[in-house]
Each structure stands twice: as C-alpha cells, then as structure tokens.
Amino acid sequence: MKGLILAGGHGTRLRPLTFTGNKHMIPIANQPILFYGLKHLATAGIRDVAVILGPIQEGIRETIGDGSEFGLSISYIVQGEPKGLAHAVRCARDFLAEEPFLMYLGDNLLQSGVGPFCRRYEKDNSDAVVGATPVLHPESYGIVELDGDRIVSIEEKPRHPRSNLALIGVYLFSPRIHPVVAALSPSKRGELEITDAIWNLWKAGGKVSVLTLDGWWKDTGHPDDLLEANELVLRTMPAESFSQQGRVDPGAVVEGPVGIGPESVVESGARIIGPAILGAGVRIGPGSEVGPNTAIGNRVSVDRSSVRRSIVLEGARLEQVSLVNSLVGRGVEIRSASRPPRDITLTIGDSSRVLL
C-alpha cells in the first residue's frame, strides 16, 4: 500500500496572507501539522509516500526531506494549481501504479490515526474506505447520506444537506478508483471532486465502506480550528511527550503536564499551567503565566505577560500583555507600556509589531 499526503494549498481556507509560507507547516503542539499525517502513515506500516505539492510549497521539501526521519521514503509530485482532490490522484497516477493507496489531506488531524482505515479495507475487501463524522455545518463539507450501512448519496458542499455526516480528509482506495477519476468532469466549482469519484465508484458497483470515527477530528482551515486542534493534541498527548529538559528556577511554579525544551528557562515568579509545551531557548520571565492549552515555539520571550489557550510561534516577544485564544506569528513583537486591564485576542501574522 502507498500513501499520498496533500500539502501546499489544495483548497486551504487559511490564506497565505496571514502567515509566511505554508499553513501546513504551522505548529500544533510545536510540531508542523503535516508531521502528524506522515507519522500516522508510518505507524500504519505505509512506507512509500508521495507528497502532492500545490501552489504554496515553501518549507515543505526542506523540512521533510527524503522522509527517513519518519521511517518513510518520500517522493514529491507538483500538482500546481489546485484543481481538486481527484486531480491530485490523477497527478500521482504513475507513482501509485496498481497498488491500493491511502490519501491524507495535510491540514487534517485525527486522534485515531489511519490504522482503522487499513483494517476496514482488509476486512471488507473494499474498493474505498471513507471516514465520516457528524458536523455542525454540513454545507461546508463533502456529505454522505446513509440508510443504516447503505450509502444513499454523496455530495460535495451541498446547499441543502441531506445528512450531517461529513467525509473527513482521509480516503483509502483500491486501483479501481483510477478509471473513475480519469472519466471525471469538473464540477460547478471547476474542480475534479473526490466526492464525485467516490459516488461514481459506488454507482459502478464498487464497494465503498464508511468508517465512523472514534476520537476527535479537526480540519484546521481557520485560526480558531488551529487553536482547538492545539488544545485537543495537548490534552491527549502521552505523558512521556512532556519532557522537561530546560531549567525551572526556585520560586517558579510548574503545574500539570508541561514540556520544556532544551536551553529554556522558567524564571522565579513565573507560572506554567499544563497542558502546555515550551520549545527550545524559551524564556518565561517573572510575573508571567503560561497555559493551559498553550504551545510556545523556539526562542520566544515572555515578560510580565499571561498567555492562555494560544499558539506563539518562534522568535516572538511578549511584554506586559494578556493574551487568550491567540495565534501569534514568527518574530512578532507585542508589548504594552502598562499592563492591560483585560485579556485580548489576536491573530497576528509573521514579523508584525503591536504596541498597546
């Protein structure tokens, strides 16, 4: 079995104007989103993986390399303009050959990994296995309608949804999908829709299994989704992931599961409340409180500030501010001449400066 990871702007909803480079490389619990999918594929025993690159490719090849760090052998295929998920399958046709494959959208996170998909594929002898989970806004997703275990309909972003079961961004296909994809015409959105391919496969007599997810799933298309994903990952990380390699000075308080990277320091008078994770070279100064549900990237400085349920990327500097539910880009400076009387919520792109 082979794997496909889609990265680099395949219909992503968080525009690159907000953060420099690729959204799939924004850290969740201090690891790029894309890494979670790669690790899931490796854990499921998939070794030969192609990363499908869209128009936003910065940092992907340089960070992932040949995949050996993940136990994978990685190839790169340039899709170019995002013409739909089924178009990405067309682009990977030679790589996939006649093997089954698992396709994973790089901005998705799911707690259970992809092992259940592989097991269901083998058990049912399926031509496709798709994951589904109830959502609050089904008009924003590909939707599957079921009657018991029988598929009634599959539709991409329906104006009037007939179900609240959304197809998540993980799909497992047999080679039988290729002639179906080859025969697709663009949808009204101008894309080759993977939902149309699945529906046409089913209508042609292919066996499509719907896997209802156990555990949480997040599509990280908006800043709020990134913060929720960060919280979910931090709250479900194993205890061994919260290693403390840095220094905690006498008079500092560390409560709950907290990871502290090398050469980081929590100074006297500072408080860290888990779950929280600090990268390398971080300084948390006196009078500061970090956490819970917060990830602080490498070389961040926090002085006399509070940071809760937030993601702060590398090189940021915070002074006398109180942030909650915030996403702070790389190299950002936020400071106030006097401590603000209330919490503020910010989404700030890379290399910005905010004076309060």
PAGUMAR-98338 format. One record per residue: residue in three letters; y, z, x of N, C-alpha, C, O, CB in turn. Coordinates in steps of 0.05 Angstrom, whole numbers, plus 5000, padded with zeros to 4 digits. Glycine has a CB too. Example, Ala and Ser with C-alpha at 12.3 -4.5 7.8 and 13.67 -1.06 7.14 Angstrom:
<tornus>
ALA488651565264491051565246493451565264493451695285491151815226SER495551425257497951435273500151575258502351615268498851145282
</tornus>
This chain:
<tornus>
MET497650005017500050005000502550005017502650135038500050244981LYS504549855009507049835023509349975007508950034984507849545029GLY511550015021513850145008516349985010516749845031514250425019LEU518050004990520749884991522750104985522450254966521049654970ILE524750135002527050314997529550134994530149985012527350525020LEU530950164971533350014967535750184975536150404966533549924937ALA537350074993539650225004541950035008541649805016538950365030GLY544450135003546749975012548149824989549049594994545949785032GLY548349944966550049834945548649664924549749474914552049664958HIS546149734917544649594896545449704869543949864857541649614900GLY547849634860548849734834549750024836549950154815546649714814THR550250134860551150404862553750454847555550284847551450484891ARG554050684835556350744818558550904833560750934823555550894793LEU557851014856559951154872561050954892559750884912558751404887ARG563550864887564550644902565250714931565950954936567050534888PRO565050534950565550594978568450664984569050735006564650364994LEU570250634964572950714969573251014972575151114983574750614946THR571251164962571451454963570651564990571951745000569651574941PHE568451455001567451565027566851325045565851115037564951735023THR567551365071567051155090564051115093562451305093568151235118GLY563250855095560350805099558750805074559850755052559250995119ASN556250865076554350825055553851085040553351295052551750715066LYS553951075013553551304997550751425001550451675000553951244968HIS548751255007546051355011545851535036543851675039544151125013MET547851535053547851705077549351965073549552125091548951545100ILE550552005049551852265044549752485043547652455030553452255016PRO550152705058548152905060547853065034549753145021548653095083ILE545353125027544553315007543053535022541053485035542853194984ALA544053785020542954005036542753925066540853985080540054085026ASN544853775075545253695103543253485113542753465137545053935121GLN541953335094540353105101541252865085541652895060537353165097PRO541552635097542352395081540452355057538052385060542352155098ILE541552275035539952225010537552055017535352105007541652104988LEU538051845033535951645038533451775052531251675048537051425056PHE533951985067531652115081529552225062527252225069532752335099TYR530452315039528552435020526452235011524152285009530052564996GLY527451995004525551784996523651705018521251665013527151534986LEU524651675042522951605065520851815069518451755074524651575091LYS521552065067519652285071517552285049515252345054521052555073HIS518452225024516552215002514451995007512052045001518052174976LEU515351765016513451545021511451625043509051585040514951295029ALA512451755064510751835086508652045077506352025084512351945110THR509552235061507752445051505552325033503352425033509352655035ALA506152105019504151975002502251795018500451675006505551814981GLY502651785044500851625061501651335064500151175075498151635049ILE504051265055505050985058506350965086508151135092507050905035ARG505650775101506650755129508350515134510250525150504350745148ASP507850285120509250035125511450015104510849965080507349795124VAL513950035112516250055093518449855100519049825124517350345092ALA519549725081521849555085524249685071524149765048521349265073VAL526449695086529049785075530549545066531249375083530649965096ILE531149525041532649295030535649355031536549545018531749225001LEU537149205047539949265051541649095033541448855031540649205080GLY543449235019545449095002547949045018547849025043546149264978PRO550249015005552748945019553949165035555549115053554748845000ILE553149425031554249655045552149755064550349915055555349875025GLN552149685089549949735107550649935129548850005145549049485119GLU553050035130553950205153552150445156551650595137556850285149GLY551250475181549850725188546950735182545550915191551150945175ILE545850545167543050565158541150495181539450665188542550375135ARG541450265193539650195216539950395239537950475251540349905226GLU542450475244542950645267541650915263540651035282545950675272THR541651015238540551285233537551285230536251465239541851395208ILE536451085216533551075210532050955234529751045240533050925185GLY533150755246531750625269529150495260529050365239531150835290ASP527050535276524450405270522750575252520550495245522950345296GLY523750805243522250975224520351165237519051315222520850805206SER520051155263518051325276518551625272516651785271517851265306GLU521051695269521751975264520452075238519952315235524752015263PHE519951895219518851965193515851905192514551955171520251825171GLY514751805213511951715213511551455199509451395188510251925199LEU513651285199513651025185514150795205515250835226515651025163SER513250565197514050315210515950165192515150075170511550145218ILE518450145200520550045182521549775190522149725213522850235180SER521649595171522949335173525449335157525749495139520949105164TYR527249145163529749125147529948845136529448645149532249185166ILE530648835110530948585096533748585083534348775068528648535074VAL535348385088538048365077538048225050537447985049540048235096GLN538648365029538948245003541648115000541947914986538448454980GLY543648245012546348145009547648234983547548474977546447835010GLU548648054967549948124942547848244923545648144921551347884929PRO548548464909546648594892546148434866547748444847547548874885LYS544048284866543348114843541148234825539848094810542547834852GLY540748494828538748624811536348724827535748624849537848434790LEU534948914816532649034830530348834832528948834852531749284815ALA529948674812527848474813528448264835526648154847527448334786HIS531048204839531848024860531048144888530247994906534847964859ALA531348414890530448544915527548504920526648464943531148844915VAL525948514899523048464902522548174911520848124927521548514875ARG524047984900523847704909524447684939523047544953525747524892CYS526547824948527347804976525147914994524847825017529947964980ALA523548104984521448235000518748104997516748215005521248524993ARG518647874984516047754977514247705001511847775000516447484963ASP515247605023513547555046512647815058510347835067515147385067PHE514348015060513548275071511348395054509448515065515948465072LEU511548385028509648515010506948375010504848505005510748534982ALA506848115014504347965014502948014988504148004966502548025038GLU500348074989498748124965497848414963495748474952496247944965GLU499448594973498848884972500449014949502548924942499549024998PRO499349224937500949384919503249514934503149544959499249604905PHE505349584920507649694933509049894915509049874891509549474943LEU510450084928512050284914514950234921515650224944511150574921MET516650194900519450144904521050394897520650514875520449904887TYR522850484915524250734912527250674915528050574936523250954932LEU528850744895531750704897532950924914532451164909533050684869GLY534450844934535351034955537151254945537551454960536550894976ASP538351224921540151434912538851614891540151764877542651314899ASN536151614890534651784872533452024887532751994911532451624858LEU533252244874531952484885530052584863530852614840533952694893LEU527552644870525752764851524052974865523152944888523952554838GLN523653194851522353424863519453374869518453474889522653664844SER518053224852515153194855514352994875511952974881514053124828GLY516252834887515452624906514052394892514152374867513552744927VAL512652224907511451984896508451994894507151804885512351734912GLY507252214904504352244902503252204874501252074871503552514912PRO504552324853503552284826503451984818501651914803505252434807PHE505251824827505251534821502751404833501351244820507751394831CYS502151474858499851354872497251434859495451274855499851424902ARG497051684851494651784838494251654811491951594803494752094836ARG496451624796496251504770495451204772493951104756498851524754TYR496451074792495750794797492750754802491550574791497350684821GLU491650934818488850914824487150994800485050864794488051094848LYS487951194786486451294763486351094740484251044729487651554752ASP488650964734488750784711488150494719487950324701491550794699ASN487950434745487650154754489849984742489449774730484850044746SER492350084745494649974732495749724747495149684770496850174729ASP497349574733498949364745501749464751503249344767499049114728ALA502549684738505049814743504950104734503750164714507449664729VAL506250274750506650554741509650604743510850564764505050754759VAL510850694720513650754719514051044711512551144694515150554700GLY515951174723516651444716518751454694520551284693517551604740ALA518451654677520451684655521051974650519352144654519351554629THR523452024642524352294636526552284615528152094615525252444662PRO526752484597528852484577531652524590531952674610528452704557VAL533652384580536352394590538252434566537652374543537152144607LEU540652534572542652574552544152324544545052294521544652784561HIS544452124562545951884557544151644562544551504583548551874574PRO542351584545540351364550541651084552540450904564538351354528GLU544051054542545350794544546050714572546750484578547850784527SER545850914591546550854619544050794636544350754660547951094631TYR541750774624539250734640537450524627537950434605537751004641GLY535450444643533250294631531650484614530950704623531450164653ILE530950404589529750584570527050474561526850244555531650634545VAL525050654560522450584550521950734523522450974521520250654570GLU521050584504520350694478517250714476515950514480521550524454LEU516250944469513350984467512551064439514051184424512551204487ASP510050994433508651094409506151224420504151084424508050864388GLY506351484424504151614438504151524467506251554481501351554426ASP501951404477501951294504502450994504502650874525499251344517ARG502850874480503250584478506150514481507850634468502050484452ILE506750324498509450224502510250054478508749864470509750064528VAL512550114466513649954444515749764453515849534445514750144422SER517549864471519649684482520649804508520450044513521949654461ILE521849624524523249704548525849534549525749294546521449654574GLU528049674553530649534552532549654573532549904576531849544524GLU534049484586536049584606538649644593539949474580536449364628LYS539549894596542149994586542749894558544649754553544349894605PRO541049974539541449874511543949984498544650224503538949944494ARG545349824483547649914468546950124447548350314442549149684455HIS544550084435543550264414540750354422538850234413543550134386PRO540550554439537850634450535950714428536650854409538150864470ARG533450634431531350704411529650934422527751014409529550464406SER530451044445529051264457530951404476532951284484526351164471ASN530251644484531851774505530251804531530951954549532752054496LEU528051644534526351654558527451444578527151204574523451604551ALA528651544599529751364620527651304641526151484649532251494632LEU527651054650526050984674527551084699529851004703525450674675ILE526151244714527451334739527151124760525750924756526151604749GLY528451154783528550954803526150944822526550914846530950984819VAL523750984812521250964827519350794811518750854788520051244834TYR518150584823516350404810514050334828514550284852517850144800LEU511650324818509350234833508149994820507549994796507250464836PHE507749774836506849524825504449414840504049464864509049314826SER502749274825500649114837501848834843504048774834498149084818PRO500448674859501548404865501948224840503248014842499748264884ARG500848314817501148164793504048144784504747974767499448284770ILE505848314795508648304787510048064799512147974787510048564796HIS509047944820510647734834511047484817513347384816509147654860PRO509047364805509547134788511447194764512947024755507047014778VAL511347444755513147524733515947524743517747424730512347804722VAL516447644767519147654778520147374785522447304781519147824804ALA518347204794519146924801520046774777521646584780516746784814ALA519046844753519746694729522146814714523046704694517446694710LEU523347034725525547164711528046994711528646854731526047434723SER529647014690532346904689534347134689533647354681532746724664PRO536747094699538747314699539347414671539347264652541347214712SER539847674670540547804645543547744638544847594652540148104646LYS544447854616547247824608549147944630551447864632547747954581ARG548048134645549648254667549648074692551048134711548648524674GLY548147854691547947674714545947764735546047674758550547644726GLU544147954728542248064747539448004739538847954715542648364750LEU537648004758534747994753533848284749533548434768533147854776GLU533248354724532748634717529848704721528048564713533548684688ILE529448934734526649024738525449114711523049094707526549254758THR527149204693526149274666525049034652523049044638528349414649ASP526448804654525348554642522748474655520948384641527448324646ALA522448514681519948444695517748624685515448524680520248474725ILE518248874681516149064672515348984643512948984636517149354673TRP517348934626516748864598515248594597513348574581519448834582ASN515948404613514548144612511648174623509848054614516047934629LEU511348354643508648404654506948524632504648454628508848594678TRP508048714617506548844595505848634573503648634563508149074583LYS507848464566507348264545505248064554503847944537509848114538ALA504948014580502947834591500247954594498347834604503847714618GLY499948204585497348334586496848514609494748624613495148134586GLY498948554625498748744648498649034638499849104617501048704667LYS497249194653497049484646499349634658499549654683494249594655VAL501149744642503449904651503050194642502850254619506049784639SER502950364662502650654657505350784659506850734678500550784676VAL505950964640508451114640507851404648506251544635509851104613LEU509051494670508551754681510951934674513251884682508151744712THR510452134657512552324651512852524673510852654681512052474624LEU515252564684515652714708515253014704515953124683518352664719ASP514053144724514253424727516453494747516753344767511453544737GLY517953704743520053774761522553614755522653444737519153734790TRP524653654771527253534766527453264779525953194797529453714776TRP529353104769530052844779533052814777534252884757528552614764LYS534352694797537152634797537752354807536652274828538652844813ASP539352214792540551964801543352034811545052114795540651744778THR543852004836546352114848548551904848549751844869545852204877GLY549251804824551151594822554051684822555851524827550651434798HIS554551944816557252044814557552294832555552414838558052104785PRO559952374839560352614855559052864842557853024856563252664860ASP559352884815558153114802555053114805553853324807558853114772ASP553852874805550952854809550152944837548153074840550052574804LEU551852884857551252964884551353274886549553384899553352854903LEU553253394873553353694874550953814859549854014869555953784861GLU550253704837547853814823545353774839543653944840547553674795ALA545053534852542753484869542653684892540553784899542753194879ASN544953734904545153924926544154204917542654334932548053944937GLU545054284894544154544883541154544878539854744885545754614858LEU540154334866537254324860535554334885533554484887536654074844VAL536454184905534854184930534954454944532954554953535953964949LEU537354574946537654834959535955044944534755214957540554914960ARG535955034918534455234903531455204904530055394898535355234874THR530554974912527654924912526554874941524254814944526954694895MET528254904961527354874988525555104996525955324988529754855008PRO523455045012521655265021523155445040525055375053519255145035ALA522255695041523555905057523855825086525855895098522056165054GLU521855685097521955615126524155415132524855375156519255505134SER525355285112527555105117530155245123532055115132527854915093PHE530255505117532755655121532655805148532956055148533255845098SER532255665170532155805196534955875205536855735199530755625217GLN535156095219537756195229537756175259536856355273538356485219GLN538955955269539055905298541655985310541956015335538455615304GLY543656015294546356085303546756385306544756535306548455975285ARG549256465307549956755312551256875287553056755275551756775337VAL550357105280551557265259552657515272551157685281549457325236ASP555257535273556557765286556258025270555958015246559557705291PRO556258255284556358505269558758515250560958435258556458745289GLY558358605226560458615206560558365188562058365169563058635220ALA558858165195558557935177556257995157554458155164557957675193VAL556257875134554257915113552957655107554257455101555458045088VAL550257655108548657415101546657505080544957675086547257285126GLU546857395056545157475033543557245023544557025020546857605011GLY540957285018539257085006538456875026538856905050540656954983PRO537256645017536356435035538756285047540156145033534556245021VAL539156315073541356185087540356055113539056195129543656385093GLY540955805117540355665142542855645159544955575149539155395137ILE542555715184544855705203544055535227542155615241545755995211GLY545355315232544655135253545355235281546855435283545954875249PRO544455105301544955195329547955185335549355005326543455015349GLU548755375352551555395361553555445338555955415342552355145376SER552555535315554255615293554655915295553056065305553155525266VAL556956005283557556295284558756375257560556245246559456355307VAL557656605247558856735224560156985234558857175242556656795202GLU562756985234564257195248564557445230564157435206567057095255SER565157665243565457925229567557895207569657785210566358145249GLY566757995183568557975160568057735143569357705122571357975169ALA566157565151565357335135562857395119561357575126564957085152ARG562457255097560157295080558957035072560356845063560957465055ILE556257005074554856765066552856855044551257035048553356625090ILE552856715021551156784999549256544994550256324988552756854973GLY546656584996544756364992544156314963544756474946542256435007PRO542956074958542155884978544655734989546355644975540155684966ALA544555715016546755575030545655485057543755605067549255745033ILE546855275068545955175094548355095110550154955100543954945090LEU548455175135550555105154549354925175547154985185551955355166GLY550754715183549854535204550254655231550554905234551154275202ALA550354485252550754575279553754595286555354435275549354375299GLY554454795303557154815312559154895290561554825293558054565324VAL558255035270559955115248561255385254559955555267558455125221ARG563755425246565055685249565955785222567555645209567455675269ILE564956015213565756145189567356385197566256585206563356215170GLY570056375193571756585203572056825185571056825162574456465208PRO573357035195573757285179575157225153576857045151575357485196GLY574357375132575557345106574557105091575757045070578457325109SER572456965101571456735087568856805072567356985080570956505107GLU568356665050565856695035564856415029566256245018566356855009VAL562256365036561056105032558556145015556956325020560355975059GLY558255984994555855994977556456144952558456274949553556104992PRO554456134933551856004936552055704931554155594925549856124917ASN549655564935549355284928551355104943552554924932549655234898THR551555164969553555024986552254925012550655065024555855204992ALA552954685019552054565045554454505062556254355053550354305040ILE554454615086556654575105555654405128553654475141557754845115GLY556854175133555953995154556654085182557854305186557153725150ASN555953935202556354005230559354025237560953875226555053795249ARG559954215254562654245266564854285245567054195249563253995283VAL564154425224566154495204567354765210565854945220564854495175SER569954805206571255055210572355155183573755015169573555035231VAL571655405176572455535151573955795158572755975169570055585132ASP576555805152578156035158579356155132580656015117580455965177ARG578856415127580056555105579856395079581756375064582956615111SER577556275074577156095052574556165037572756295048577055805061SER574456075012572056104996571055824988572555654980572556274970VAL568455784992567255524985564655574970562755684980566655355011ARG564655494944562355544927561455274914563055114906562955754905ARG558755244911557555014899558954754908559954604891557655034868SER558954714933560354484945558854364968556954484979563154574954ILE559654124975558653974998561053925016562953795008557153714991VAL560854015041563053975060561853815084560053915097564354245070LEU562853575089561653405109562853475137564753625140562153115103GLU561553365157562053435185565053405193566453225185560353275203GLY565853595210568553585222570753665204573153655212568953315231ALA570153765180572353845162573454125171572054275184571353865133ARG575954175164577254425170578554535144580154395132579454395193LEU577854785137578854905113580355165121579255325136576554975093GLU582855195111584355435118585855535093587455395081586455365140GLN585155785085586455925063586255765037588255725023589255985069VAL583855665030583455525005581055644991579355785004583055225010SER580855604965578555694950577455454934578655374914579455924930LEU575255344944574055104933571555174917569955344925573454904955VAL571255044894568855064878568254784867570054634859569155274855ASN565654714866564854454855566354224869567354044856565254444825SER566454234895568054044910566253874930564253974939570254174926LEU567153634935565853454954568053374974569953234968564653204940VAL567653464999569653435020568553255041566453305053570553715032GLY570053035047569052835066569252915095570153135101570552585061ARG568452735112568352775141571252795152572952635146566752555155GLY571652995170574153015184576553085166578853035174574752755197VAL576053195143578253265124579453525133578153705142577153285095GLU582153545129583553795133584753885107586253735095585753775155ILE584054135098585254245073586254525081584754695090583154255050ARG588854565077589854835083592154905064593454725052590754845112SER592655155062594855255046596455455062595455605078593755385020ALA599155465057600855655071600355935062600756125077603755575066SER599455965037598756225026596256195009595955984996601156355010ARG594656395007592156364992592756294963594256434950590556624994PRO591556084952592056004925591056224906589056364911590655734918PRO592356254882591556464864589056394848587956574835593756514844ARG588056154850585756074834584055864849584955744868586555964806ASP581655824839579855624850580955344845582255304824576955654840ILE580355164863580954884858578454714863576654794878583254784876THR578254484849576054304852577154034863578953924851574554264824LEU575953944884576953694898574653514904572453604911578553774923THR575153254902573453054914575152894933576952744925572052864892ILE574752934959576552834980575052654999573052735010577953064995GLY575952405002574652215020575152275049576752445056575551945014ASP573652135066573752185095576552175107578252015097571951995110SER577052345127579552335143582052375128584252285135579652065157SER581852525106584252585090585452855098584153015111583552595060ARG587952895090589353145096590653245070592153095058591353115119VAL590153495063591253615038592653875046591454055057589053655017LEU595253895039596754135043597554245016598754105000599354085061LEU596854495011597254614985599554814986600254934966594654754974
</tornus>
